[in-house]
Amino acid sequence: MRKITILMTMLFVLTGISYSFSQISISAGTTVTQNFDSLGGAVNATLPMGWKVDTANVQMKVKTFAGATNITMRSGGNNMSSTAGNGSYNFGAGDVVNATDRAIGGLSSGTKSKSVNIYTSLINNGTSNITDFTVSYDVEKYRQGRNAAQTSPKGKAFRIQMFHSTDGVNWTNSGNDFLTSFPADDTTKGYAVAPGVTANVVNKTLSMSVAPGSLIYLAWNYSVDTSYTSYSQALGIDNVSITANSGVPIVPSKLTITDVNSGSSPVRNISFSVTVQSTNTQNNPVNAINDIPFTLFVANGTGTLSGTYTGTIPSGGNRITLTGVLYDVAETAVTLYPRDNADTLLYDTCAPFNVLAVPVVPTRLKILSVNGGVNPLAGIPFAVVVQAQDSAGNVANVSSNVVIDLSKITGTGLLSGTLSDSILAGTNQKAITGIIYNTAESGVSIQAADRASLLFADTSALLTVDGPYPGIANIPTFYDWTPSTDYPTGWYNSGLSFYTTGHVAPNSGKFDNQGDNLVIHFNDSVTHAKFWLKKNSVASPYQFDILESVNGIAFTTLHSYSNAGDSLATPFTEYSLVPSPASRFIKFIYTTKSSGNIAIDEVSLTNSNIGITDRSANPGLSVRPNPGNGIFYLYTSSEGIYNLNIYNMLGEQLLSNVFNTHQAVLNLSGFEKGIYLVRLTEKSTGKSTTSKLIIN
C-alpha cells in the first residue's frame, strides 16, 4: 500500500503595532502612587499611563517593556472559578464588574501564561541624582491554588517577584525584600469576598541610582520557579508607592494652588476651600523641611479676600487645605496665588474661576454613566451614577436628601434589583449599584427621577444590554476536562471542580453542590448534544437538569434525570439529546441534591456538518497513537478517496487534504499541544466521521 504523508506548516506573521506610553515623572523627594482604580470593571481594561502588562509561556520570564501592552485580557473578583482562564487580569475587590477597588495581576495554566508581568517606567525629571527608592505595594490573592510546587522549599511557589532595569530589556532581580509567595491551598476555588489574602511589602529600599533625565523600569513577575504551572493561585498587585530618595535633602522651590472649592464655583461671601502645595519647578510635590507659612493674594479680580486666607504647610508635609476663604465680589475669571511669608519661593497663579452672586441651586438630575460606559450584561447587576445639577449643567450640592427612583423607559425587558437610593445632603451624586435588566437587547433606556418631583428627571442614552454569556463557541465544540486545559470560548463554569476519574482518560468535571452549573453558548443549531454522566454516592431525592435557551436568560427543560424519573447510572454512561434548532444555550445544572456528586465528561455539541465521536468507539476511523507527539497514523475501514480536514476546538479549519488509500501518515508536529478534530469524508458517498486527536 502507498502511504501518503500529509504535512502542514503554520506560519504566524506578527504585525507590529506602535504604542506611545509616556514615562511617569519622578524626582528626588517625590512619591509616585498607583491604586489601579481607574481600570473600572471592563475585561479589556486600559492600564494607567506608564503601566503595561504581558504574559510569557516560560516561568520566571520577564520580557520587554516596549513589547508589552496596556490592555488586560480578563477580569476577576469574588468567587473566581476553579477553571478560570489564564492571562493578565483586571481584578476587582468584590463584584468583578462593580468593585471600585481594582488591582492588576494574572493567573497561570498548565500550558500558557506561565509568567505574567506588570511593568512601569519612570523618568527622573528633577535636577539632582536619585540615590535609591523606597517601594511599597500590596500583593493580593484572588483565587486559591493547590499547585504541587508550592509544597516544595521556600521560593518554589506561585509568587510575585519585583525586577528592575535601566533599559526595559535587561532585568535584575530586586531581591528577597521584593519577593512575596504563598503556601499551597487544598483547593483551586476563589473567595466569596475577594481578595482572600493580602500581603504587604512596606517601605523596602531599592538601591539604584538614577541621574536627571534617566529612566528606571520596574517589573512585577507573577510565576513559579518550576515548570509545573497548573492549579495556580491568582495574584495581583495594588496600592503601589515609589519614593525617590537623595543623599542631599530636596527642598521645595515653589507654592502651587492645586484646587479651588473642589472644582465648583464659589459664592460671594460664602466660605470656600483652597488647597496649596509645596512643589519643585516641575510641579511635583516636595515635602517641606521646615514649616512654610503663606498668604493668599488676588492676582486677577476686583474683590477682596477675607476669612481664613493664611496657613502653614507643616514640616514633613507638602499641602494644606484652607476651608474658610471668603471673596466679596461676584465676577468671572478670578485668579489667586500663594506667597510664602519669607518670600523665598516661587509661586503659581491658579486657573481662573468664577465667583457666583447666589448659590447654585440644583434643578435637575443627570445620569453620568451606566455600568461605567460598558454594556451591561442581562441578569448581571450593574451601576448607574446620578448627579444633581443646575439648569446650566453645573454641579450642585443638594441641601437635603434627594431620593432617586430608577425606571425603564424603552426596552422589552424588566428592570429590577436596587431601583432607588439617595443623594445625601451636602453632596451632589450617587452611584446606585445592584441594578438588573433581564433581557439582552439594544435600544434600552433608563430614567432617574426625584421622588419628590422637585428636580427634573433625566433619561439615559440608548443602551445595548449584552447576553450574560458573551463568548460564543463555534460548532462543533468539545471539552473533556483534560488536565491543564482551559474551557473553550463560550463555555461558562459556575462551581464545577475537577474529578480524578474520567470516562476514558483521567479527570472529568464534578458537580459537587446544589446549583453548580455549566453553560455553553454556541453559534449554530445543534443536532446532537452528547455527554457522559456518572453519579457518585448520590442519595434521593436528587435532580440533574439539562436546560436550553434561545437568549441565555429564559431556560426551559431539555431533559431531567432524577430518582423519580430517568435515573443516572453509577458507571459513566453516554447520553445524547437533540436541542431545539433555535436554541443557542445549553445548561447542565445540579438542581436538587441530598448528598453525593455527579461527574460529567466528554461533552460535545455538533450539527449535521461536523460530528464528534469518541476515539475509542469509532470503527470507521482509527487514529494511532492517540494521544501522540504529532505523528499520527490514520486507518479507515476500506479503500476509497477521502477528504481530510483538521479543526481546532473553536471549529476553525486548520488543514484540508485528499488521499485515496485506507491509511495515511499525518504529521502535525508543528501544531501546539492540545485537542483537535480530524474529520474524514468519503467522496463517493458523502458520509463522514470525526474523531478527537490529542497532541501531548
N, C-alpha and C positions, 0 to 999 in steps of 0.2 A: 504494500500500500504506500502511496505517496503522502508524505507528511508536509503540511504547509505551516510555516512559521509566520505568525501574524505579529507585526511589530507596530508599536505606536510610540512616537516621540512627542513629548509635550513641551512646547516652548512657551515660556511666560515672558512677555515683554513688559517691563516696568516703565511706566510713563512718569517722568519726573515732574512733580508739581512744586512750584516755588512758593514758600510761605514767608511772610515778613513778621517776625516776632521780635519786638523791642526788648532790650535788656531792662532789668529793674535797676533803678539808680540807688546806690548806697554810698555812704561816705563815713569816715571815722566819726564815731559818736552818735550815729543814727541807727535806727532799727527798722527792718522791713518785716511786716507780718502778712500772713495769708491764712484765712479760715475756709476758703473754697465755697462759702455760702452762695456766691454768685452763680454757681453751677445750676441751681434750680433742680427740678425733678426730671429733666429730659434724659433719655437714654444716651443719645449722642450729644452730650453737653460740651460746651466750649470752655476750655480752661482759661483762667485769668491771664492777662498779659505777662509774658516772661516765663510761663509754665508750659511744659509739654509732657507727653506720655508715649510709651511704645511697649511692645511685647517682643520676646525672643523665645525661640524653641530650644534654647540651651540654658541650663540652670546657671545662676550667678553670672549672667551675661549683661553687661551694661553696654548699650550701643552708642549712638552719637546723638548729641543734642540737635544737630542740623537735620538729621534724618527722621526725627520724631514728629508726631502730630500734636495738635491741640484739641482733639476730639476724643471723647471716651467711647468705648464700644458697647458698654452695658450699664445697667443701674441695679442697685440692690439696697435693701433696708431691712425692715422687720421680716422675720420668717423666710430668710433665703432658703431656696430649695437645696436639697442634698445633691441634686443633679444640675445645679445652675451652670451655665456655660462659662467657659474660660475667657480671659481677656482683661482689658482695663475697665475699671468700674467707677461710676459716679455713685458713691454711697450716700444714703440719707439716714440720719439718726432718727429712725421712726418709720413712718409710712414712706415707701420708696418714692412716691410722687410728690407728696405734700410736705415732707420734712424740710425745714429751713436750714437745719444744721447739716452741712454736707462734708464729705471727705473724698479723697481720691486714692485709688488703690487698685487691687487686682485679685484674680483667682486663677489658679493653675489647674490643668487637667493632665491626664497621663500622656497626651500627645502634643499639646500646644500650650503656649503662654507659660513655659517653664520659668520664665522671668518676666516681670512687669516692672518697668522703670518710670519713675516720676522725676522730671528734670526741672531745674530753674537756672536762669542765667542772670548774673548781677554785674554791674559795671561800677567801679569806683569813680564817681563824678566829683569827688572832693579835691582838695589841693594838697592833702598830706597822705602819707602811706597808711594803709590799714595793716596792722601787725598781726591780728588774729580776729577770730569771730566767736561770739557766744551764741550757741544754737540751742533752741528748744523746739519740741514738737510732740504730738501725741501719736501713738500707734494704736489703732482701733481694730478690734476683731469683730467681723460681721457674720462669719459662719465658722462653725467648729470643723475640725478635721482629724481624722484618725490615721494619718499617714504613718506607715511603719518606721520611716526615717526619724520620726520625732521621738522614738524611744531610744535612739542612739545617744552617744555622748553629747555634751553641750556643744551647741552650734549646728548639730545635724538636725535641723528642724526648719519648718517654714518660718521665715523671719524677714525683717526689713533691715537692710544694712545701708548706711549712707556712704557715698563715694564723693570725691572732689576732683576737679580738673581745671587746667588753665586754658584748654582749647576745646572742651566738649567732645573730645575724641579719645584721648588717653586718660584713664581714670586711676585714682589711687584710693584704696580702701581707707576710710576715715577712722578706723579703729573700733575697739570694743565699746567705747563710750557711745558709739552710734550704731550699735547692734541690738536689736530687740527681737527675741524669739519666744515661742510659747510651747509648752509641753503638749503631747498628743492628747486629744479628746477620745471619748469612746463612741463618737457619732460624727456624722457629717451634716447635722441639721443646723439651721440658722437659729437665731434668737428671737423670742417673742417680742422682746424690746431690745433693739439694736442701737449701738454696738453692745455686745455682751461683756467685753473686756476692753479696758483701756490702759495702756502702759505709757507713762510719761517720761520723755527724755528732757531733762531740765538743766539749763544753763551749762551745757557742755562746751568745752573750748576746742575749736578747730584751729590749729596752728598753721596758718597760711598767710603769707604777706602778699598784699595786692597794691601795686603802685597806682597813682592817679591815672585815670584813663584806661586801666587794665581790667580784664574780665576774670570772673570766677564762675565755675559751673558746679552745681551740686546735683547729685542723683541719688534717689532712694530706690534701692533694688529689692523687690519682693521675689524671693526664690527659696530654694532648698539646696544644700551642698551635696546632695546625692542625685543620681539620675532618676530616682523614683519620685514622681511628682503627682500621683493620684491621691484622691481623698484629702484634698488640701484644705487649709483654712483660708478664709477670705480676709485679707488685711488691707488697711488703708492708713494714710497719714492725714493729720488735721492740725490746725492751730500752730502753724509754723511761725517761729520768731527767729530772726537772724540779726544780731547786733554786731556792727563793725567797731573794732577797738583800735586804739593807737597808743603808742608809748608816750606821746605828748598829748595832754588834755586838749580837747576841742572845745572852744568857747563859741557861744552864739555871736553872729555878726549882724543880725537883723531881727526886727519885730514885724510880724505879719498878722493881719486880721484874716482869720480863716472862715468866720461865719458871722452873719448878722441875722438875729431873730429866727434862726433855723430855716432860713430861706423865705420866710413870709415878710410882707411889708409891715414895718412898724406903724403905729398910730400916734399922731401928735399928742404929746403929754401923757402917754401911757407907756409904762416901762417896757423895755425890750432887752434882749441879750446880745452881747458882742463877745466873741472868742478871740483871744490874742495868743500867738505862739512865737516862741523864740526859734530861729532857724539859721541856716547858713545862707550864703548868697544864692544857692540853687533852690531855696525854699524847702529844704529838707529839715525836719525837726532836729534841734540840738538842745540837750539839757543844759540848764543854767548851772554854772559853777557856784555862783552866789545869787542871792535874791535880786530880781530885776524889777524895781518899781517903775511904773509907767503911767502916762496920762493920755486919754483920747482927745483928739482935736478934729475940728471940721475942716476938711480940705475943700469941699465944694458944697455950697448951700448957704442960705441966709439965716438959718436958725441957730439956736444956741443949745449946747449940751448941758445937762444938769443931772441930778441924781447921782448914781454911782458910776462915774466915768473915770475913776482911777483904780489901779490894782497892782498886784505884785505877782510875778511868776516866781514860785519858790525855788530855792536851791535844789537841784536834783530833778526838777520837773521842767516841762517845756511849754505849758499852756495854762491859761486860766480863762474862765467864762464870767464876765460881769453880767449880772442879771437885772440890775436896776437902772439902766441907762434911759435918759429921757431926752427928747428933742421937741422943740416947741413950735415948729412951722411945718405945715403940710405942703410938700413940694416934691418934685421929681429929681432924679439924678443926684441924690445926696451921696457924698463920699466922706470917709473918716480915715485917720491914720493914727497909729500909736507911737509915742516917742518916750524913750526911757528917760528917767529924771536926770541921769548923769549926762545925757545927750552924747553917748559914745557909740550907739548902734545905729545902723541904717534902719529905714522903715519903708513899708509899702503902703500905698493907698488902696483901700478896699474897692471892690467892684461897686458901681453905682446902685443905689436902691431908692425906692420911693417911700415917702412918709405920707400916710393917709390922714385925712381930716377926721374920719369916723371909722370905727372898727369894721372889718369885713364881716358881713352877715351871710351865713350860708343860705342859699335859696334852692339848691338842687343837689341831687346825688349823682355821682358819676361812677360807672363801672370801669375801673382802671385795667383789670385783667381777668381773664378766665383761665384757670389752670396754668398760670404763668406763661400764657401765649402758646402752649402746646395743646393739640387736640385732646379733649377728654376721651376716656375710654368708657364705653357703655357698661353700666353696672359697677364701675370703679369710682370711689369717692374722689372729688376734686375740689378746688377752692375758687372763690370769687372775691376779688378785692374791690371794696366800695369806698368812695371818698366823698366828703362834703365840700362843696364849692359855692362861690358866689356866682352871680349871673354872667360874669366875665370869664369864668373858669379859674379864678384864683382859689387856692386852698383856703378853707375857712374852718376854724375850730367851732364846734357846737357848744352851746352854753349849758345844755342839759343832755342827758342820754337820748339818743335817737334810735328807735327800734326799726330795723330794716327787715322787710319781708321780700323774699325772692319768689318769682313765679315764672312759668314758661309762657312765652308769647307765641312763638312759632315752633312747629315740630310735632310729630305724631306720638312721641314717647311721653313717659311720665317722669316728672321731676320730683325727687323725694330726698330723704335724708335731712340734713340741717338746713332749713329754709328760712331761718330768722336768727338775727343776732343784733348787737347794739354797737353804735359808735358812742364811746363814753364821753362824758362832759370834759371839755378841755382838750379833746383830741379831734382828729379830722378824718380818720379812716379806720376800716375794719376788714380783716381777711376772714371771710366766712368759709370754714372748712367742712368736709363731710357731706358735700352735695353729690347726689347721684342722679344720673339720667339713664334710663333703661333701654334706649334704642340707638343703634348705630345708624346715623343718617346725617345728611347735610341740611343746611337751612334752619338750624336751631337757634333761637334767641331767648335770652333770659332778661327779666326786668327786675330792678331793685327799686322798691318803693318805701317811703317813710310811712309807718303805720299810722302816725298822727296826721298824715296828709299836709304837713307844713312845708315840706320840701318837694320839689318836682322830682318825679321818678325818672329813671334812665333805663334804656334798653340796650343790651349789648349788640355788637356787630354779629352778623350771622356766623354761626359756628358749625364745624363739622365734628361730629362725635364718632370716633372710630370704634370698631368692634373690640371686645375685651381680649381678643386673641389676635393681634395684628399680624403676626408672622403667618405665612402660608406655605404648606408643604405641597410640592408638586407630586401628582400621582404618576407612577407608583411611589409609595413611601413605606419604609420598613424600619423596625428597630427591635433588637434582641438583647439589650442590656449587656452587651459585651463589655467587660471591664475596661475602664479608662476611656470610654466613648461618650460623647455628648448626645443629648436628644437632638434629632433633626430639627431644622427650622419648621415652625408650625406645630410642634409638639409641646404641650404645656403640662408639666408635672406639678401636682399640689399634694405633697405628703408622701409620695412613694419613696421607699428606700430600696437598696439592693438586697436581694435574697441570694444566698450562696448556692442554690441549686437551680439549674435551668432545664429546659426540655431536652436539648442535645448537649450544649456546651454549658460550662459553669455560669452562674448568675442569671437572675431574672429580676423583674420588678416585684415589689411587695406592697400590697395594700394592708397596712397594719392597724389603722384607726378608722373608725366610722367617719365618713366624709372624705377620706383620701380619694383623689380622682386624677385621671389622666385625660386631657382634651387634645384632640387632633383637629387642626384647621387645614382643609385641603382645597385644591383649586378646581376640581373637576368631579363629575359624578363617579361614584364608586359602585362597581358591580359585585365586588367581594370584599368583605371585611373579615380577615382570618386572624385568629389568635389562639394561644394555648393558655388554659387556666388550670390551677391546682389549688384545692383548699387544704389548709393545714390546721388541724385541731379546731375546726370551725364548729361551734355549737349552735343549736337552734334557739331562737329564731335568727335567721340571717337573710340578707338580700343583697345581691350584687347586680347592678343595672348597667346596661349599655343603652345610652341615650343618643338621639340625633337632633340636629337643629339646622335651620337654614341661615340663622343670623348669629349664632353663638350666645344668645341670651335666653330665648324660649326653647327649652329642650322637651322632646317627647320620648316616650319609651320605645326603643327598638326591640329590646328583649330583656327579660329579668330571669335571674337564677336565684332560687331560694329553697328553703327547706319545705315550703308548702307547694312548690311547683316544680319547675325544671331544675333539679338539683345539680350542683357541681360535683365533679368526681375528685377523689383523693389523688390519684396519679395525674400527671399532666395530660390533658385531653384537648384535642383541637376542636374549635368551634368556628362556624362560618355563618355570617349574616349578610343580608342584602339591604343596604340603606335606601331610602327614598332617593330618586335621581336628583331632586332639588337640594338635598342635604349637603352641607359643606363643613359640618362639625360632627364629631363623634366623641362622646364622653363615656369613660369607664369609671364607675363610682361604687365604692363600698357603702351602700345606703344604710344598711342596718347590721349592727354587729353585737353579738353576745360575747364571743371570745374567739381567739384564733385569727389567722390572717389568710389572705388569698394572694397567690403568686400569678404573675402574668408573663408571658414570653412570646417572642416571635410574632409581633403584631404587624400585619401587612394590610394595606389598603390598595386595591388595584381596580383597573377598569378593563374593558374588553380588549384594549390595545396592548397592554403590558400586564402580564400576570407574574406572581412570585410563588414559587413552590419551594418547599424545604429541600435542602441539598441532599438529605438522606432518603427522600421519598419520591424522587423523580426518575422513573425508569427511562424516559426519552433522552435525557441529557445527563451525562456524568462528568464531573469536574474533579480532577485529581492532581496533586494533593490539595485538599481544601480544609482548613486554611493552608496557605503556602507563602513562599517568599517572593513571588512574582512570576515564576514559570509554572504554567498550568497545562495539563493535557485534557483536551475535550474529546469525549466519546459520545457518538449518537447511536441509536438502536439500529440504524440502517443506512445504506448508501444513499446519497442524494446531493442536491445542490441547496446550500443553506446560506441565508443571510445571517451574519453575526453582528450583534450590537452590544456595546458595553455602556452601562449607565451608572452614574453615581446615585447616592441615596436621595438626592434632590430631584431625580428624574431627568437629569441633563445627560444627553448622549455624548460620550467621550470617544467612541471608536465605532466604525462601521466597516465591514468587510464581507467577502463572499468566499466560501470554499465548497468543493464538490467531492468530499470523501466523508467517511464516518469517524475520522479522528483528525485532530489538529493540535499544534503546539501554540499556546497563547503566551506571549512574552509581555508581561505588564510590570517588568522590573523598574520602569521609570515612574510608576504610579506611587502615590503616597500610601502609607498603611491605612487600612480602613475596609469598609464593606462596599461591595459593588454588585451590580446585577448584570448577568450575562444572558442575553435573550437570543434564542435560535429560532429562525423561521424557515420552514421548508417551502421553497419557492413553488413547487408544483401544487401543493395543497393549501398553502397559506397558513397551515397550522403552526403554532408557535409554543414554545415553552421557555420558561425563565428560571434560572437558579441563582442563589446567593453565592457570592465569591468573596473570600476574605484574604487580604494581604496582611501578613503579620511581620 
